[in-house]
Amino acid sequence: MSTPPHHRELDELRRELIESLVALERADAPLDTLDKARQIREIAEQLELLAVSNARAEKVSWAKIGTSFKLTKQGAQQRFAASIAALASSEDAENSSTEADPDS
């Protein structure tokens, strides 16, 4: 099995999530707690999207992904397909600009 396409990004997000959870534990003011909770949610959403993208890259069916989220196949597609396509499109654009400028 090959390395998932977003392996490094997933590792970085995992580290950020752990750091944010520690910061949440240390938050002593209500607004600090709220801010840390928001950060955790945003990181978790990114992690979730990359994990689904990796699953699709490994040919995991939408039905199986849906089961993981207690969704139907169609529900999973509706929830993630557009975001995964946008992610792939931005990666393609980034790769094209890197190839055009080898000093990047």
Secondary structure, 3 states (H helix, E strand, C coil): CCCCCCHHHHHHHHHHHHHHHHHHHHCCCHHHHHHHHHHHHHHHHHHHHHHHHHHHHCCCCHHHHHHHCCCCHHHHHHHHHHHHHHHHHHHHHHHHHHHHCCCC
